[in-house]
Amino acid sequence: MATYKKIQDWVKREYGFVPKSCWIADVKEQAGLPVRKAHNRKSDDRVYPCPPEKNNAIRAALAHFRILE
């Protein structure tokens, strides 16, 4: 299983930016994949949702690591 750090490294190498871990969690949640609730999260709303222009790069990384088909 790929960690968020490995996903961030792959996106940086392939797309030139480092996605925030909350963006990765948001994309996973949008795809219907299970995510854990962060210990410091106060509500169910996302404070920093993934920007639409970064969504495809993170989806590509999830597909690369076979997390998302």
All heavy atoms as TSV, in Angstrom:
chain	resi	resn	atom	element	x	y	z
A	1	MET	N	N	0.854	-1.179	0.000
A	1	MET	CA	C	0.000	0.000	0.000
A	1	MET	C	C	0.894	1.234	0.000
A	1	MET	O	O	1.844	1.337	0.765
A	1	MET	CB	C	-0.893	-0.020	1.230
A	1	MET	CG	C	-1.769	1.197	1.372
A	1	MET	SD	S	-3.047	1.380	0.159
A	1	MET	CE	C	-4.387	0.513	0.886
A	2	ALA	N	N	0.586	2.141	-0.876
A	2	ALA	CA	C	1.355	3.380	-0.975
A	2	ALA	C	C	0.961	4.344	0.140
A	2	ALA	O	O	-0.212	4.490	0.457
A	2	ALA	CB	C	1.112	4.030	-2.320
A	3	THR	N	N	1.940	4.983	0.704
A	3	THR	CA	C	1.681	5.978	1.736
A	3	THR	C	C	1.428	7.327	1.078
A	3	THR	O	O	1.706	7.522	-0.113
A	3	THR	CB	C	2.887	6.103	2.682
A	3	THR	OG1	O	4.014	6.557	1.921
A	3	THR	CG2	C	3.217	4.781	3.346
A	4	TYR	N	N	0.894	8.258	1.843
A	4	TYR	CA	C	0.674	9.607	1.324
A	4	TYR	C	C	2.002	10.226	0.895
A	4	TYR	O	O	2.067	10.959	-0.084
A	4	TYR	CB	C	-0.019	10.480	2.364
A	4	TYR	CG	C	-1.509	10.267	2.469
A	4	TYR	CD1	C	-2.109	9.073	2.107
A	4	TYR	CD2	C	-2.330	11.270	2.934
A	4	TYR	CE1	C	-3.479	8.894	2.205
A	4	TYR	CE2	C	-3.703	11.105	3.034
A	4	TYR	CZ	C	-4.272	9.914	2.667
A	4	TYR	OH	O	-5.624	9.733	2.753
A	5	LYS	N	N	3.078	9.924	1.594
A	5	LYS	CA	C	4.401	10.453	1.265
A	5	LYS	C	C	4.847	9.947	-0.107
A	5	LYS	O	O	5.372	10.712	-0.925
A	5	LYS	CB	C	5.416	10.058	2.348
A	5	LYS	CG	C	6.820	10.521	2.079
A	5	LYS	CD	C	6.948	12.019	2.122
A	5	LYS	CE	C	8.398	12.414	1.942
A	5	LYS	NZ	N	8.527	13.685	1.279
A	6	LYS	N	N	4.619	8.661	-0.396
A	6	LYS	CA	C	4.991	8.112	-1.707
A	6	LYS	C	C	4.150	8.745	-2.811
A	6	LYS	O	O	4.653	9.034	-3.897
A	6	LYS	CB	C	4.809	6.601	-1.720
A	6	LYS	CG	C	5.841	5.857	-0.931
A	6	LYS	CD	C	5.617	4.370	-1.018
A	6	LYS	CE	C	6.616	3.619	-0.171
A	6	LYS	NZ	N	6.397	2.167	-0.217
A	7	ILE	N	N	2.871	8.961	-2.526
A	7	ILE	CA	C	1.994	9.609	-3.497
A	7	ILE	C	C	2.470	11.032	-3.756
A	7	ILE	O	O	2.550	11.475	-4.907
A	7	ILE	CB	C	0.533	9.583	-3.014
A	7	ILE	CG1	C	0.015	8.139	-3.003
A	7	ILE	CG2	C	-0.347	10.470	-3.879
A	7	ILE	CD1	C	-1.312	7.956	-2.302
A	8	GLN	N	N	2.831	11.752	-2.691
A	8	GLN	CA	C	3.323	13.122	-2.839
A	8	GLN	C	C	4.615	13.154	-3.658
A	8	GLN	O	O	4.775	14.011	-4.527
A	8	GLN	CB	C	3.554	13.750	-1.470
A	8	GLN	CG	C	2.278	14.080	-0.737
A	8	GLN	CD	C	2.511	14.522	0.702
A	8	GLN	OE1	O	3.445	14.062	1.359
A	8	GLN	NE2	N	1.653	15.402	1.178
A	9	ASP	N	N	5.523	12.222	-3.395
A	9	ASP	CA	C	6.782	12.176	-4.144
A	9	ASP	C	C	6.532	11.895	-5.624
A	9	ASP	O	O	7.152	12.513	-6.494
A	9	ASP	CB	C	7.721	11.114	-3.566
A	9	ASP	CG	C	8.260	11.483	-2.200
A	9	ASP	OD1	O	8.210	12.682	-1.826
A	9	ASP	OD2	O	8.727	10.573	-1.489
A	10	TRP	N	N	5.615	10.972	-5.928
A	10	TRP	CA	C	5.315	10.632	-7.304
A	10	TRP	C	C	4.704	11.820	-8.046
A	10	TRP	O	O	5.096	12.127	-9.168
A	10	TRP	CB	C	4.374	9.423	-7.365
A	10	TRP	CG	C	4.182	8.887	-8.735
A	10	TRP	CD1	C	4.964	7.960	-9.377
A	10	TRP	CD2	C	3.159	9.249	-9.671
A	10	TRP	NE1	N	4.476	7.739	-10.633
A	10	TRP	CE2	C	3.367	8.510	-10.850
A	10	TRP	CE3	C	2.092	10.134	-9.625
A	10	TRP	CZ2	C	2.550	8.628	-11.963
A	10	TRP	CZ3	C	1.265	10.253	-10.737
A	10	TRP	CH2	C	1.498	9.507	-11.880
A	11	VAL	N	N	3.748	12.493	-7.409
A	11	VAL	CA	C	3.111	13.655	-8.038
A	11	VAL	C	C	4.146	14.752	-8.271
A	11	VAL	O	O	4.158	15.392	-9.326
A	11	VAL	CB	C	1.925	14.170	-7.197
A	11	VAL	CG1	C	1.413	15.503	-7.723
A	11	VAL	CG2	C	0.798	13.150	-7.171
A	12	LYS	N	N	5.039	14.966	-7.325
A	12	LYS	CA	C	6.079	15.991	-7.492
A	12	LYS	C	C	6.974	15.658	-8.675
A	12	LYS	O	O	7.289	16.535	-9.494
A	12	LYS	CB	C	6.922	16.118	-6.220
A	12	LYS	CG	C	7.976	17.201	-6.337
A	12	LYS	CD	C	8.761	17.377	-5.078
A	12	LYS	CE	C	9.751	18.520	-5.251
A	12	LYS	NZ	N	10.589	18.663	-4.083
A	13	ARG	N	N	7.354	14.405	-8.795
A	13	ARG	CA	C	8.231	13.984	-9.887
A	13	ARG	C	C	7.517	14.090	-11.252
A	13	ARG	O	O	8.101	14.543	-12.225
A	13	ARG	CB	C	8.696	12.546	-9.622
A	13	ARG	CG	C	9.811	12.070	-10.479
A	13	ARG	CD	C	10.406	10.736	-10.028
A	13	ARG	NE	N	9.420	9.682	-9.881
A	13	ARG	CZ	C	9.001	9.171	-8.719
A	13	ARG	NH1	N	9.502	9.629	-7.585
A	13	ARG	NH2	N	8.107	8.215	-8.673
A	14	GLU	N	N	6.241	13.699	-11.306
A	14	GLU	CA	C	5.518	13.660	-12.575
A	14	GLU	C	C	4.836	14.974	-12.952
A	14	GLU	O	O	4.708	15.280	-14.131
A	14	GLU	CB	C	4.454	12.551	-12.532
A	14	GLU	CG	C	5.019	11.150	-12.355
A	14	GLU	CD	C	5.880	10.705	-13.527
A	14	GLU	OE1	O	5.497	10.979	-14.681
A	14	GLU	OE2	O	6.932	10.088	-13.283
A	15	TYR	N	N	4.352	15.726	-11.956
A	15	TYR	CA	C	3.558	16.922	-12.245
A	15	TYR	C	C	4.159	18.222	-11.713
A	15	TYR	O	O	3.623	19.294	-11.975
A	15	TYR	CB	C	2.140	16.754	-11.683
A	15	TYR	CG	C	1.338	15.728	-12.451
A	15	TYR	CD1	C	1.346	14.395	-12.068
A	15	TYR	CD2	C	0.578	16.088	-13.547
A	15	TYR	CE1	C	0.622	13.445	-12.774
A	15	TYR	CE2	C	-0.151	15.153	-14.252
A	15	TYR	CZ	C	-0.118	13.828	-13.867
A	15	TYR	OH	O	-0.841	12.900	-14.567
A	16	GLY	N	N	5.217	18.131	-10.895
A	16	GLY	CA	C	5.917	19.333	-10.472
A	16	GLY	C	C	5.337	20.082	-9.286
A	16	GLY	O	O	5.689	21.229	-9.064
A	17	PHE	N	N	4.436	19.459	-8.547
A	17	PHE	CA	C	3.932	20.093	-7.317
A	17	PHE	C	C	3.717	19.003	-6.275
A	17	PHE	O	O	3.599	17.831	-6.595
A	17	PHE	CB	C	2.624	20.860	-7.568
A	17	PHE	CG	C	1.417	19.991	-7.787
A	17	PHE	CD1	C	0.577	19.650	-6.744
A	17	PHE	CD2	C	1.110	19.524	-9.058
A	17	PHE	CE1	C	-0.532	18.845	-6.949
A	17	PHE	CE2	C	0.006	18.733	-9.285
A	17	PHE	CZ	C	-0.820	18.386	-8.221
A	18	VAL	N	N	3.706	19.410	-5.010
A	18	VAL	CA	C	3.495	18.472	-3.911
A	18	VAL	C	C	2.068	18.664	-3.387
A	18	VAL	O	O	1.742	19.733	-2.863
A	18	VAL	CB	C	4.508	18.691	-2.767
A	18	VAL	CG1	C	4.251	17.727	-1.622
A	18	VAL	CG2	C	5.928	18.542	-3.282
A	19	PRO	N	N	1.218	17.644	-3.535
A	19	PRO	CA	C	-0.154	17.793	-3.043
A	19	PRO	C	C	-0.203	17.693	-1.524
A	19	PRO	O	O	0.568	16.951	-0.911
A	19	PRO	CB	C	-0.889	16.617	-3.679
A	19	PRO	CG	C	0.161	15.594	-3.906
A	19	PRO	CD	C	1.428	16.362	-4.179
A	20	LYS	N	N	-1.095	18.444	-0.932
A	20	LYS	CA	C	-1.301	18.356	0.510
A	20	LYS	C	C	-1.977	17.020	0.816
A	20	LYS	O	O	-2.729	16.495	-0.003
A	20	LYS	CB	C	-2.198	19.492	0.993
A	20	LYS	CG	C	-1.588	20.865	0.859
A	20	LYS	CD	C	-2.535	21.908	1.395
A	20	LYS	CE	C	-1.948	23.289	1.299
A	20	LYS	NZ	N	-2.804	24.298	1.912
A	21	SER	N	N	-1.712	16.488	1.988
A	21	SER	CA	C	-2.319	15.212	2.363
A	21	SER	C	C	-3.843	15.311	2.415
A	21	SER	O	O	-4.548	14.354	2.088
A	21	SER	CB	C	-1.758	14.709	3.692
A	21	SER	OG	O	-1.993	15.651	4.709
A	22	CYS	N	N	-4.358	16.490	2.770
A	22	CYS	CA	C	-5.812	16.654	2.811
A	22	CYS	C	C	-6.401	16.611	1.399
A	22	CYS	O	O	-7.547	16.180	1.217
A	22	CYS	CB	C	-6.206	17.938	3.533
A	22	CYS	SG	S	-5.479	19.438	2.859
A	23	TRP	N	N	-5.627	17.011	0.393
A	23	TRP	CA	C	-6.106	16.911	-0.987
A	23	TRP	C	C	-6.200	15.445	-1.400
A	23	TRP	O	O	-7.152	15.044	-2.067
A	23	TRP	CB	C	-5.175	17.630	-1.951
A	23	TRP	CG	C	-5.085	19.114	-1.789
A	23	TRP	CD1	C	-5.847	19.918	-0.977
A	23	TRP	CD2	C	-4.180	19.978	-2.455
A	23	TRP	NE1	N	-5.460	21.224	-1.115
A	23	TRP	CE2	C	-4.447	21.297	-2.011
A	23	TRP	CE3	C	-3.166	19.775	-3.375
A	23	TRP	CZ2	C	-3.727	22.397	-2.471
A	23	TRP	CZ3	C	-2.460	20.866	-3.836
A	23	TRP	CH2	C	-2.737	22.162	-3.385
A	24	ILE	N	N	-5.211	14.657	-1.004
A	24	ILE	CA	C	-5.222	13.229	-1.332
A	24	ILE	C	C	-6.423	12.569	-0.673
A	24	ILE	O	O	-7.144	11.780	-1.299
A	24	ILE	CB	C	-3.905	12.555	-0.892
A	24	ILE	CG1	C	-2.715	13.169	-1.649
A	24	ILE	CG2	C	-3.963	11.049	-1.121
A	24	ILE	CD1	C	-1.366	12.767	-1.115
A	25	ALA	N	N	-6.666	12.882	0.583
A	25	ALA	CA	C	-7.813	12.321	1.298
A	25	ALA	C	C	-9.124	12.737	0.641
A	25	ALA	O	O	-10.056	11.933	0.523
A	25	ALA	CB	C	-7.786	12.753	2.756
A	26	ASP	N	N	-9.199	13.974	0.182
A	26	ASP	CA	C	-10.412	14.461	-0.467
A	26	ASP	C	C	-10.677	13.695	-1.757
A	26	ASP	O	O	-11.809	13.274	-2.024
A	26	ASP	CB	C	-10.287	15.961	-0.743
A	26	ASP	CG	C	-11.572	16.582	-1.272
A	26	ASP	OD1	O	-12.662	16.131	-0.866
A	26	ASP	OD2	O	-11.490	17.517	-2.070
A	27	VAL	N	N	-9.653	13.489	-2.568
A	27	VAL	CA	C	-9.814	12.750	-3.823
A	27	VAL	C	C	-10.201	11.302	-3.541
A	27	VAL	O	O	-11.065	10.734	-4.219
A	27	VAL	CB	C	-8.532	12.847	-4.681
A	27	VAL	CG1	C	-8.593	11.923	-5.883
A	27	VAL	CG2	C	-8.302	14.280	-5.128
A	28	LYS	N	N	-9.575	10.696	-2.528
A	28	LYS	CA	C	-9.945	9.329	-2.167
A	28	LYS	C	C	-11.399	9.254	-1.724
A	28	LYS	O	O	-12.120	8.334	-2.114
A	28	LYS	CB	C	-9.031	8.810	-1.038
A	28	LYS	CG	C	-7.642	8.447	-1.509
A	28	LYS	CD	C	-6.760	8.010	-0.366
A	28	LYS	CE	C	-7.173	6.666	0.172
A	28	LYS	NZ	N	-6.265	6.186	1.220
A	29	GLU	N	N	-11.829	10.219	-0.955
A	29	GLU	CA	C	-13.204	10.247	-0.480
A	29	GLU	C	C	-14.185	10.449	-1.641
A	29	GLU	O	O	-15.233	9.807	-1.697
A	29	GLU	CB	C	-13.361	11.366	0.551
A	29	GLU	CG	C	-14.631	11.293	1.354
A	29	GLU	CD	C	-14.627	12.299	2.484
A	29	GLU	OE1	O	-14.519	13.518	2.204
A	29	GLU	OE2	O	-14.722	11.868	3.645
A	30	GLN	N	N	-13.830	11.305	-2.595
A	30	GLN	CA	C	-14.665	11.526	-3.782
A	30	GLN	C	C	-14.806	10.238	-4.597
A	30	GLN	O	O	-15.846	10.004	-5.215
A	30	GLN	CB	C	-14.064	12.610	-4.679
A	30	GLN	CG	C	-14.140	13.998	-4.124
A	30	GLN	CD	C	-13.360	14.996	-4.976
A	30	GLN	OE1	O	-12.922	14.699	-6.086
A	30	GLN	NE2	N	-13.172	16.193	-4.440
A	31	ALA	N	N	-13.767	9.412	-4.591
A	31	ALA	CA	C	-13.777	8.158	-5.346
A	31	ALA	C	C	-14.464	7.034	-4.581
A	31	ALA	O	O	-14.567	5.919	-5.087
A	31	ALA	CB	C	-12.347	7.756	-5.703
A	32	GLY	N	N	-14.899	7.319	-3.360
A	32	GLY	CA	C	-15.580	6.305	-2.571
A	32	GLY	C	C	-14.664	5.380	-1.803
A	32	GLY	O	O	-15.100	4.338	-1.305
A	33	LEU	N	N	-13.399	5.741	-1.697
A	33	LEU	CA	C	-12.445	4.933	-0.948
A	33	LEU	C	C	-12.480	5.326	0.529
A	33	LEU	O	O	-12.751	6.482	0.858
A	33	LEU	CB	C	-11.032	5.141	-1.506
A	33	LEU	CG	C	-10.840	4.709	-2.957
A	33	LEU	CD1	C	-9.488	5.165	-3.455
A	33	LEU	CD2	C	-10.977	3.205	-3.087
A	34	PRO	N	N	-12.191	4.381	1.404
A	34	PRO	CA	C	-12.239	4.700	2.831
A	34	PRO	C	C	-11.073	5.589	3.259
A	34	PRO	O	O	-9.943	5.409	2.806
A	34	PRO	CB	C	-12.136	3.328	3.508
A	34	PRO	CG	C	-11.454	2.464	2.506
A	34	PRO	CD	C	-11.869	2.982	1.156
A	35	VAL	N	N	-11.368	6.557	4.086
A	35	VAL	CA	C	-10.351	7.421	4.689
A	35	VAL	C	C	-10.653	7.528	6.178
A	35	VAL	O	O	-11.798	7.448	6.598
A	35	VAL	CB	C	-10.314	8.836	4.062
A	35	VAL	CG1	C	-9.822	8.793	2.640
A	35	VAL	CG2	C	-11.653	9.502	4.115
A	36	ARG	N	N	-9.603	7.698	6.945
A	36	ARG	CA	C	-9.786	7.874	8.388
A	36	ARG	C	C	-10.005	9.342	8.707
A	36	ARG	O	O	-9.566	10.219	7.977
A	36	ARG	CB	C	-8.553	7.392	9.131
A	36	ARG	CG	C	-8.333	5.918	8.999
A	36	ARG	CD	C	-7.196	5.499	9.896
A	36	ARG	NE	N	-6.523	4.373	9.278
A	36	ARG	CZ	C	-5.283	4.022	9.523
A	36	ARG	NH1	N	-4.557	4.717	10.369
A	36	ARG	NH2	N	-4.755	2.993	8.920
A	37	LYS	N	N	-10.660	9.584	9.809
A	37	LYS	CA	C	-10.840	10.955	10.259
A	37	LYS	C	C	-9.600	11.384	11.037
A	37	LYS	O	O	-9.132	10.674	11.927
A	37	LYS	CB	C	-12.080	11.057	11.152
A	37	LYS	CG	C	-12.414	12.466	11.537
A	37	LYS	CD	C	-13.713	12.558	12.296
A	37	LYS	CE	C	-13.973	13.992	12.682
A	37	LYS	NZ	N	-15.184	14.129	13.472
A	38	ALA	N	N	-9.070	12.530	10.678
A	38	ALA	CA	C	-7.880	13.047	11.353
A	38	ALA	C	C	-8.210	13.384	12.803
A	38	ALA	O	O	-9.316	13.832	13.113
A	38	ALA	CB	C	-7.364	14.285	10.635
A	39	HIS	N	N	-7.256	13.181	13.674
A	39	HIS	CA	C	-7.471	13.416	15.106
A	39	HIS	C	C	-7.770	14.877	15.412
A	39	HIS	O	O	-8.433	15.187	16.388
A	39	HIS	CB	C	-6.259	12.939	15.905
A	39	HIS	CG	C	-5.044	13.794	15.717
A	39	HIS	ND1	N	-4.224	13.688	14.619
A	39	HIS	CD2	C	-4.539	14.794	16.470
A	39	HIS	CE1	C	-3.253	14.578	14.720
A	39	HIS	NE2	N	-3.405	15.254	15.826
A	40	ASN	N	N	-7.288	15.776	14.562
A	40	ASN	CA	C	-7.467	17.203	14.832
A	40	ASN	C	C	-8.620	17.815	14.032
A	40	ASN	O	O	-8.800	19.023	14.043
A	40	ASN	CB	C	-6.172	17.967	14.538
A	40	ASN	CG	C	-5.733	17.812	13.099
A	40	ASN	OD1	O	-6.216	16.929	12.388
A	40	ASN	ND2	N	-4.794	18.625	12.682
A	41	ARG	N	N	-9.397	16.979	13.383
A	41	ARG	CA	C	-10.514	17.475	12.579
A	41	ARG	C	C	-11.719	17.726	13.469
A	41	ARG	O	O	-12.157	16.854	14.200
A	41	ARG	CB	C	-10.838	16.436	11.501
A	41	ARG	CG	C	-11.690	16.945	10.417
A	41	ARG	CD	C	-11.650	15.971	9.268
A	41	ARG	NE	N	-12.653	16.296	8.289
A	41	ARG	CZ	C	-12.951	15.554	7.268
A	41	ARG	NH1	N	-12.325	14.417	7.091
A	41	ARG	NH2	N	-13.867	15.930	6.423
A	42	LYS	N	N	-12.264	18.917	13.373
A	42	LYS	CA	C	-13.336	19.304	14.281
A	42	LYS	C	C	-14.732	18.988	13.749
A	42	LYS	O	O	-15.647	18.746	14.500
A	42	LYS	CB	C	-13.223	20.793	14.583
A	42	LYS	CG	C	-11.897	21.119	15.262
A	42	LYS	CD	C	-11.918	22.447	15.925
A	42	LYS	CE	C	-10.648	22.840	16.612
A	42	LYS	NZ	N	-9.508	22.034	16.604
A	43	SER	N	N	-14.904	18.992	12.420
A	43	SER	CA	C	-16.215	18.697	11.847
A	43	SER	C	C	-16.046	17.789	10.633
A	43	SER	O	O	-14.932	17.428	10.267
A	43	SER	CB	C	-16.923	19.988	11.443
A	43	SER	OG	O	-16.287	20.566	10.330
A	44	ASP	N	N	-17.153	17.437	10.007
A	44	ASP	CA	C	-17.088	16.577	8.836
A	44	ASP	C	C	-16.792	17.342	7.553
A	44	ASP	O	O	-16.555	16.744	6.512
A	44	ASP	CB	C	-18.408	15.805	8.681
A	44	ASP	CG	C	-18.565	14.741	9.754
A	44	ASP	OD1	O	-17.536	14.273	10.288
A	44	ASP	OD2	O	-19.707	14.374	10.064
A	45	ASP	N	N	-16.825	18.664	7.619
A	45	ASP	CA	C	-16.545	19.484	6.446
A	45	ASP	C	C	-15.041	19.573	6.213
A	45	ASP	O	O	-14.254	19.648	7.157
A	45	ASP	CB	C	-17.100	20.901	6.625
A	45	ASP	CG	C	-18.602	20.913	6.791
A	45	ASP	OD1	O	-19.260	20.018	6.221
A	45	ASP	OD2	O	-19.111	21.802	7.502
A	46	ARG	N	N	-14.656	19.589	4.946
A	46	ARG	CA	C	-13.243	19.753	4.607
A	46	ARG	C	C	-12.888	21.234	4.609
A	46	ARG	O	O	-13.550	22.037	3.969
A	46	ARG	CB	C	-12.956	19.166	3.244
A	46	ARG	CG	C	-13.049	17.677	3.249
A	46	ARG	CD	C	-11.977	17.086	2.359
A	46	ARG	NE	N	-12.021	15.648	2.509
A	46	ARG	CZ	C	-11.250	14.987	3.347
A	46	ARG	NH1	N	-10.356	15.615	4.066
A	46	ARG	NH2	N	-11.353	13.676	3.457
A	47	VAL	N	N	-11.842	21.579	5.326
A	47	VAL	CA	C	-11.371	22.957	5.379
A	47	VAL	C	C	-10.613	23.285	4.096
A	47	VAL	O	O	-10.748	24.363	3.535
A	47	VAL	CB	C	-10.479	23.188	6.622
A	47	VAL	CG1	C	-9.923	24.597	6.641
A	47	VAL	CG2	C	-11.259	22.911	7.887
A	48	TYR	N	N	-9.817	22.332	3.599
A	48	TYR	CA	C	-9.017	22.525	2.395
A	48	TYR	C	C	-9.318	21.417	1.385
A	48	TYR	O	O	-8.552	20.467	1.253
A	48	TYR	CB	C	-7.519	22.515	2.725
A	48	TYR	CG	C	-7.116	23.561	3.729
A	48	TYR	CD1	C	-6.736	23.203	5.016
A	48	TYR	CD2	C	-7.133	24.902	3.395
A	48	TYR	CE1	C	-6.377	24.169	5.947
A	48	TYR	CE2	C	-6.774	25.872	4.312
A	48	TYR	CZ	C	-6.394	25.497	5.587
A	48	TYR	OH	O	-6.052	26.450	6.499
A	49	PRO	N	N	-10.426	21.528	0.650
A	49	PRO	CA	C	-10.702	20.522	-0.374
A	49	PRO	C	C	-9.694	20.621	-1.522
A	49	PRO	O	O	-9.052	21.656	-1.710
A	49	PRO	CB	C	-12.116	20.866	-0.845
A	49	PRO	CG	C	-12.294	22.287	-0.501
A	49	PRO	CD	C	-11.447	22.552	0.710
A	50	CYS	N	N	-9.573	19.562	-2.264
A	50	CYS	CA	C	-8.627	19.532	-3.379
A	50	CYS	C	C	-9.070	20.501	-4.475
A	50	CYS	O	O	-10.215	20.458	-4.925
A	50	CYS	CB	C	-8.541	18.120	-3.941
A	50	CYS	SG	S	-7.356	17.966	-5.280
A	51	PRO	N	N	-8.166	21.372	-4.932
A	51	PRO	CA	C	-8.515	22.269	-6.035
A	51	PRO	C	C	-8.784	21.451	-7.304
A	51	PRO	O	O	-8.091	20.469	-7.566
A	51	PRO	CB	C	-7.271	23.138	-6.224
A	51	PRO	CG	C	-6.440	22.936	-5.018
A	51	PRO	CD	C	-6.813	21.621	-4.434
A	52	PRO	N	N	-9.776	21.851	-8.084
A	52	PRO	CA	C	-10.133	21.077	-9.280
A	52	PRO	C	C	-8.968	20.864	-10.252
A	52	PRO	O	O	-8.867	19.804	-10.868
A	52	PRO	CB	C	-11.232	21.920	-9.930
A	52	PRO	CG	C	-11.770	22.775	-8.852
A	52	PRO	CD	C	-10.655	22.997	-7.878
A	53	GLU	N	N	-8.068	21.825	-10.368
A	53	GLU	CA	C	-6.957	21.690	-11.318
A	53	GLU	C	C	-5.899	20.676	-10.850
A	53	GLU	O	O	-5.070	20.238	-11.639
A	53	GLU	CB	C	-6.300	23.045	-11.601
A	53	GLU	CG	C	-5.630	23.701	-10.423
A	53	GLU	CD	C	-6.547	24.576	-9.572
A	53	GLU	OE1	O	-7.772	24.570	-9.773
A	53	GLU	OE2	O	-6.011	25.251	-8.683
A	54	LYS	N	N	-5.922	20.298	-9.589
A	54	LYS	CA	C	-4.967	19.320	-9.053
A	54	LYS	C	C	-5.565	17.903	-8.980
A	54	LYS	O	O	-4.853	16.932	-8.780
A	54	LYS	CB	C	-4.520	19.722	-7.635
A	54	LYS	CG	C	-4.047	21.139	-7.499
A	54	LYS	CD	C	-2.708	21.358	-8.137
A	54	LYS	CE	C	-2.218	22.767	-7.815
A	54	LYS	NZ	N	-1.029	23.144	-8.507
A	55	ASN	N	N	-6.859	17.809	-9.161
A	55	ASN	CA	C	-7.588	16.554	-8.990
A	55	ASN	C	C	-7.072	15.452	-9.916
A	55	ASN	O	O	-6.842	14.323	-9.474
A	55	ASN	CB	C	-9.080	16.809	-9.226
A	55	ASN	CG	C	-9.947	15.775	-8.608
A	55	ASN	OD1	O	-9.667	14.598	-8.686
A	55	ASN	ND2	N	-11.025	16.224	-7.988
A	56	ASN	N	N	-6.872	15.755	-11.198
A	56	ASN	CA	C	-6.443	14.735	-12.156
A	56	ASN	C	C	-5.058	14.183	-11.846
A	56	ASN	O	O	-4.802	12.987	-12.041
A	56	ASN	CB	C	-6.487	15.287	-13.581
A	56	ASN	CG	C	-7.902	15.461	-14.072
A	56	ASN	OD1	O	-8.822	14.817	-13.584
A	56	ASN	ND2	N	-8.073	16.346	-15.040
A	57	ALA	N	N	-4.156	15.017	-11.382
A	57	ALA	CA	C	-2.806	14.554	-11.041
A	57	ALA	C	C	-2.854	13.580	-9.864
A	57	ALA	O	O	-2.170	12.550	-9.878
A	57	ALA	CB	C	-1.910	15.743	-10.706
A	58	ILE	N	N	-3.673	13.878	-8.875
A	58	ILE	CA	C	-3.766	12.999	-7.715
A	58	ILE	C	C	-4.462	11.698	-8.104
A	58	ILE	O	O	-4.058	10.607	-7.677
A	58	ILE	CB	C	-4.480	13.711	-6.551
A	58	ILE	CG1	C	-3.644	14.912	-6.098
A	58	ILE	CG2	C	-4.717	12.757	-5.389
A	58	ILE	CD1	C	-4.330	15.836	-5.132
A	59	ARG	N	N	-5.488	11.776	-8.951
A	59	ARG	CA	C	-6.146	10.556	-9.450
A	59	ARG	C	C	-5.162	9.689	-10.238
A	59	ARG	O	O	-5.181	8.468	-10.132
A	59	ARG	CB	C	-7.347	10.910	-10.313
A	59	ARG	CG	C	-8.549	11.306	-9.518
A	59	ARG	CD	C	-9.759	11.494	-10.428
A	59	ARG	NE	N	-10.922	11.821	-9.653
A	59	ARG	CZ	C	-11.732	10.911	-9.111
A	59	ARG	NH1	N	-11.518	9.635	-9.285
A	59	ARG	NH2	N	-12.766	11.299	-8.395
A	60	ALA	N	N	-4.295	10.321	-11.014
A	60	ALA	CA	C	-3.282	9.578	-11.769
A	60	ALA	C	C	-2.323	8.855	-10.818
A	60	ALA	O	O	-1.939	7.710	-11.068
A	60	ALA	CB	C	-2.509	10.514	-12.694
A	61	ALA	N	N	-1.960	9.516	-9.741
A	61	ALA	CA	C	-1.076	8.887	-8.756
A	61	ALA	C	C	-1.767	7.704	-8.085
A	61	ALA	O	O	-1.156	6.647	-7.893
A	61	ALA	CB	C	-0.634	9.902	-7.706
A	62	LEU	N	N	-3.039	7.868	-7.743
A	62	LEU	CA	C	-3.776	6.768	-7.120
A	62	LEU	C	C	-3.902	5.592	-8.088
A	62	LEU	O	O	-3.807	4.432	-7.681
A	62	LEU	CB	C	-5.156	7.242	-6.664
A	62	LEU	CG	C	-5.172	8.289	-5.548
A	62	LEU	CD1	C	-6.597	8.736	-5.250
A	62	LEU	CD2	C	-4.513	7.757	-4.290
A	63	ALA	N	N	-4.077	5.880	-9.364
A	63	ALA	CA	C	-4.136	4.814	-10.367
A	63	ALA	C	C	-2.762	4.160	-10.533
A	63	ALA	O	O	-2.661	2.936	-10.673
A	63	ALA	CB	C	-4.629	5.374	-11.695
A	64	HIS	N	N	-1.707	4.971	-10.505
A	64	HIS	CA	C	-0.343	4.441	-10.637
A	64	HIS	C	C	-0.044	3.431	-9.522
A	64	HIS	O	O	0.576	2.396	-9.777
A	64	HIS	CB	C	0.664	5.585	-10.594
A	64	HIS	CG	C	2.087	5.134	-10.530
A	64	HIS	ND1	N	2.764	4.679	-11.626
A	64	HIS	CD2	C	2.946	5.048	-9.479
A	64	HIS	CE1	C	3.994	4.326	-11.266
A	64	HIS	NE2	N	4.124	4.550	-9.971
A	65	PHE	N	N	-0.458	3.734	-8.315
A	65	PHE	CA	C	-0.217	2.852	-7.174
A	65	PHE	C	C	-1.296	1.789	-7.008
A	65	PHE	O	O	-1.341	1.096	-6.002
A	65	PHE	CB	C	-0.066	3.677	-5.888
A	65	PHE	CG	C	1.230	4.444	-5.842
A	65	PHE	CD1	C	1.236	5.821	-6.015
A	65	PHE	CD2	C	2.446	3.801	-5.647
A	65	PHE	CE1	C	2.423	6.546	-5.972
A	65	PHE	CE2	C	3.630	4.506	-5.589
A	65	PHE	CZ	C	3.619	5.883	-5.757
A	66	ARG	N	N	-2.205	1.707	-7.989
A	66	ARG	CA	C	-3.287	0.714	-8.009
A	66	ARG	C	C	-4.232	0.827	-6.808
A	66	ARG	O	O	-4.756	-0.166	-6.314
A	66	ARG	CB	C	-2.726	-0.693	-8.118
A	66	ARG	CG	C	-2.015	-0.930	-9.415
A	66	ARG	CD	C	-1.646	-2.380	-9.600
A	66	ARG	NE	N	-1.118	-2.599	-10.924
A	66	ARG	CZ	C	0.132	-2.908	-11.165
A	66	ARG	NH1	N	0.986	-3.052	-10.173
A	66	ARG	NH2	N	0.548	-3.086	-12.402
A	67	ILE	N	N	-4.410	2.049	-6.333
A	67	ILE	CA	C	-5.376	2.321	-5.273
A	67	ILE	C	C	-6.723	2.605	-5.915
A	67	ILE	O	O	-7.782	2.264	-5.385
A	67	ILE	CB	C	-4.914	3.512	-4.414
A	67	ILE	CG1	C	-3.591	3.169	-3.740
A	67	ILE	CG2	C	-5.978	3.901	-3.393
A	67	ILE	CD1	C	-2.927	4.351	-3.060
A	68	LEU	N	N	-6.661	3.216	-7.078
A	68	LEU	CA	C	-7.860	3.598	-7.831
A	68	LEU	C	C	-7.735	2.996	-9.225
A	68	LEU	O	O	-6.695	3.077	-9.844
A	68	LEU	CB	C	-7.937	5.125	-7.911
A	68	LEU	CG	C	-9.142	5.748	-8.565
A	68	LEU	CD1	C	-10.398	5.446	-7.733
A	68	LEU	CD2	C	-8.957	7.236	-8.676
A	69	GLU	N	N	-8.786	2.390	-9.682
A	69	GLU	CA	C	-8.741	1.759	-11.018
A	69	GLU	C	C	-9.417	2.633	-12.029
A	69	GLU	O	O	-10.297	3.342	-11.821
A	69	GLU	CB	C	-9.438	0.406	-10.954
A	69	GLU	CG	C	-8.787	-0.506	-9.936
A	69	GLU	CD	C	-7.762	-1.452	-10.510
A	69	GLU	OE1	O	-7.859	-1.772	-11.696
A	69	GLU	OE2	O	-6.871	-1.846	-9.766
